[in-house]
Amino acid sequence: MKRSIIALALVGLFSASSYAESHDITQVLKETPYATAAELGIMEGLVVPKSKQVTKENALQTPPYNRWSYQHMRMFYPSADIQPSQSPIDLEKDLQDLSHIKVKNSDGVMRSFADFLTETWTDSLIVIKGDKIVSEHYLNDMTPDTPHQMMSVTKSFGGLLALMAIDEGKFNEHDPVTLHVPELKQASGFDGATVGQVLNMTNSMDFTEHYADPTSGIRTYGAVLGWTAKVEGVEYPDNLYSYLQTLQIDQAHKHGDIFHYQTPKTDVVNWITNRANEQTFQQAMERQLWSKLGTSGETYVLLDDNANLVAGGGLNATPMNLAKFATMMLNDGEFNGEQVVSKGVIDQIAAGGNKEAFANGPDASENMPGGEWSYRAQWWVKHTPGAEAFMAIGIHGQWIYIDREHDIAIIKQSSAPDSVTPEQEAYDLNGLYAIVAALSK
């Protein structure tokens, strides 16, 4: 009997593999738009066809190759480890069936929970209530212990580490940036701004976050890091910190006027915090967070070509370790009987930032309307009465969602094809809201 089951499994495996091998990726996606990396045949076999080969050039943001690469980022980019705890802890589980949940997609159509997971290119989803895992799902060959690219979720860890240093009296939000980083005096995007303005992304800076434009600020930033291709004929600074010193003020706004989400601001926050802590981002993560959260297995951060850590988007973490972090944040900074982060720091994040600056900036949207949202210390904050939450968000569908009022936290890792679209963002948010609503009844 066992041999028959194994034989059938092998037949199924080889059939799927043969199908992927014999069909072009474009053809498979036409028939199955949410196909997994295995169904597409990406990186399958000893000699991988060029059309299904992941490379440094397509690993970061090129679909559908990111369906595979987001679980293997350090194969393509320099990286540094964040060491786990010496005393691993398993979160308790009280698993509940969420299959009855319906989620509204961007067209207003109610979809099943399974459809939601598939149609938002979910790789993992873990739901915590109180201090227990109540639901977990792994797709696209993810496991609880597979490190996954978290994109700009990294920023929120940088913001948290900064607030922790401020809480310890190492620097002040009212300090001028150049008090701590005098190298930025030539960069008017930071000179004249306070630490708090950069922390909350309200300093004025001429920089565009358009991922599809190879000449945009974010693509120039990626090229400086060595993560994306350089445009021929353009002269680039030779490292991240040299690049930060070139960024100038947006003449249309003064520092503090509006919230404008711009990735290099996080690297400046990290620069300040590193100097205050006299340790790197990864050392602070290890000593202040990971060592105290019972983490296990592999966590790493990506580096630029000069071995500089990229705080704007380099974290790769397992869903289970992120679940432990979220459990701590949900429980006022306490984990396993230890106060890991002060409650006051988490209260500051949850209270949010300047709602007027958020509403007046270019990042308020239908999904995150002015008056209901703000941004505080690199965290997105929702103020809607009865649905308050704060969250870390990364492009291509990465989320850490914390709802203290309902005692629920959600980790979602994805490999969506687009960096972000209003439709994709709305579907993700509707799914998070539906989970909270179902578990709050």
Secondary structure in CASP SS format (residue, H / E / C, confidence):
PFRMAT SS
TARGET T0000
AUTHOR 0000-0000-0000
METHOD secondary structure of the structure
MODEL  1
M C 1.00
K H 1.00
R H 1.00
S H 1.00
I H 1.00
I H 1.00
A H 1.00
L H 1.00
A H 1.00
L H 1.00
V H 1.00
G H 1.00
L H 1.00
F H 1.00
S H 1.00
A H 1.00
S H 1.00
S H 1.00
Y H 1.00
A H 1.00
E H 1.00
S H 1.00
H C 1.00
D C 1.00
I H 1.00
T H 1.00
Q H 1.00
V H 1.00
L H 1.00
K H 1.00
E H 1.00
T C 1.00
P C 1.00
Y C 1.00
A C 1.00
T C 1.00
A H 1.00
A H 1.00
E H 1.00
L H 1.00
G C 1.00
I C 1.00
M C 1.00
E C 1.00
G C 1.00
L C 1.00
V C 1.00
V C 1.00
P C 1.00
K H 1.00
S H 1.00
K H 1.00
Q C 1.00
V C 1.00
T C 1.00
K H 1.00
E H 1.00
N H 1.00
A H 1.00
L C 1.00
Q C 1.00
T C 1.00
P C 1.00
P C 1.00
Y C 1.00
N H 1.00
R H 1.00
W H 1.00
S H 1.00
Y C 1.00
Q C 1.00
H C 1.00
M H 1.00
R H 1.00
M H 1.00
F C 1.00
Y C 1.00
P C 1.00
S E 1.00
A E 1.00
D E 1.00
I C 1.00
Q C 1.00
P C 1.00
S C 1.00
Q C 1.00
S C 1.00
P C 1.00
I C 1.00
D C 1.00
L C 1.00
E E 1.00
K E 1.00
D C 1.00
L C 1.00
Q C 1.00
D C 1.00
L C 1.00
S C 1.00
H C 1.00
I C 1.00
K E 1.00
V E 1.00
K E 1.00
N C 1.00
S C 1.00
D C 1.00
G C 1.00
V C 1.00
M E 1.00
R E 1.00
S E 1.00
F H 1.00
A H 1.00
D H 1.00
F H 1.00
L H 1.00
T H 1.00
E H 1.00
T C 1.00
W C 1.00
T E 1.00
D E 1.00
S E 1.00
L E 1.00
I E 1.00
V E 1.00
I E 1.00
K E 1.00
G C 1.00
D C 1.00
K E 1.00
I E 1.00
V E 1.00
S E 1.00
E E 1.00
H E 1.00
Y E 1.00
L C 1.00
N C 1.00
D C 1.00
M C 1.00
T C 1.00
P C 1.00
D C 1.00
T C 1.00
P C 1.00
H E 1.00
Q E 1.00
M C 1.00
M C 1.00
S C 1.00
V H 1.00
T H 1.00
K H 1.00
S H 1.00
F H 1.00
G H 1.00
G H 1.00
L H 1.00
L H 1.00
A H 1.00
L H 1.00
M H 1.00
A H 1.00
I H 1.00
D H 1.00
E C 1.00
G C 1.00
K C 1.00
F C 1.00
N C 1.00
E C 1.00
H C 1.00
D C 1.00
P E 1.00
V H 1.00
T H 1.00
L H 1.00
H H 1.00
V C 1.00
P H 1.00
E H 1.00
L H 1.00
K H 1.00
Q H 1.00
A C 1.00
S C 1.00
G C 1.00
F C 1.00
D C 1.00
G C 1.00
A C 1.00
T E 1.00
V H 1.00
G H 1.00
Q H 1.00
V H 1.00
L H 1.00
N C 1.00
M C 1.00
T C 1.00
N C 1.00
S C 1.00
M C 1.00
D C 1.00
F C 1.00
T C 1.00
E C 1.00
H C 1.00
Y C 1.00
A C 1.00
D C 1.00
P C 1.00
T C 1.00
S C 1.00
G H 1.00
I H 1.00
R H 1.00
T H 1.00
Y H 1.00
G H 1.00
A H 1.00
V H 1.00
L H 1.00
G C 1.00
W C 1.00
T C 1.00
A C 1.00
K C 1.00
V C 1.00
E C 1.00
G C 1.00
V C 1.00
E C 1.00
Y C 1.00
P C 1.00
D C 1.00
N C 1.00
L H 1.00
Y H 1.00
S H 1.00
Y H 1.00
L H 1.00
Q C 1.00
T C 1.00
L C 1.00
Q C 1.00
I C 1.00
D C 1.00
Q C 1.00
A C 1.00
H C 1.00
K C 1.00
H C 1.00
G C 1.00
D C 1.00
I C 1.00
F C 1.00
H C 1.00
Y C 1.00
Q C 1.00
T C 1.00
P H 1.00
K H 1.00
T H 1.00
D H 1.00
V H 1.00
V H 1.00
N H 1.00
W H 1.00
I H 1.00
T H 1.00
N H 1.00
R H 1.00
A H 1.00
N H 1.00
E C 1.00
Q C 1.00
T C 1.00
F H 1.00
Q H 1.00
Q H 1.00
A H 1.00
M H 1.00
E H 1.00
R H 1.00
Q H 1.00
L H 1.00
W H 1.00
S H 1.00
K H 1.00
L C 1.00
G C 1.00
T C 1.00
S C 1.00
G C 1.00
E C 1.00
T C 1.00
Y E 1.00
V E 1.00
L E 1.00
L E 1.00
D C 1.00
D C 1.00
N C 1.00
A C 1.00
N C 1.00
L E 1.00
V C 1.00
A C 1.00
G C 1.00
G C 1.00
G C 1.00
L E 1.00
N E 1.00
A E 1.00
T C 1.00
P H 1.00
M H 1.00
N H 1.00
L H 1.00
A H 1.00
K H 1.00
F H 1.00
A H 1.00
T H 1.00
M H 1.00
M H 1.00
L H 1.00
N C 1.00
D C 1.00
G C 1.00
E E 1.00
F E 1.00
N C 1.00
G C 1.00
E E 1.00
Q E 1.00
V C 1.00
V C 1.00
S C 1.00
K H 1.00
G H 1.00
V H 1.00
I H 1.00
D H 1.00
Q H 1.00
I H 1.00
A H 1.00
A H 1.00
G C 1.00
G C 1.00
N C 1.00
K H 1.00
E H 1.00
A H 1.00
F H 1.00
A H 1.00
N H 1.00
G C 1.00
P C 1.00
D C 1.00
A C 1.00
S C 1.00
E C 1.00
N C 1.00
M C 1.00
P C 1.00
G E 1.00
G C 1.00
E C 1.00
W E 1.00
S E 1.00
Y E 1.00
R E 1.00
A C 1.00
Q C 1.00
W E 1.00
W E 1.00
V E 1.00
K E 1.00
H C 1.00
T C 1.00
P C 1.00
G C 1.00
A C 1.00
E C 1.00
A E 1.00
F E 1.00
M E 1.00
A E 1.00
I E 1.00
G E 1.00
I C 1.00
H C 1.00
G C 1.00
Q E 1.00
W E 1.00
I E 1.00
Y E 1.00
I E 1.00
D E 1.00
R C 1.00
E C 1.00
H C 1.00
D C 1.00
I E 1.00
A E 1.00
I E 1.00
I E 1.00
K E 1.00
Q E 1.00
S E 1.00
S C 1.00
A C 1.00
P C 1.00
D C 1.00
S C 1.00
V C 1.00
T C 1.00
P H 1.00
E H 1.00
Q H 1.00
E H 1.00
A H 1.00
Y H 1.00
D H 1.00
L H 1.00
N H 1.00
G H 1.00
L H 1.00
Y H 1.00
A H 1.00
I H 1.00
V H 1.00
A H 1.00
A H 1.00
L H 1.00
S H 1.00
K C 1.00
END
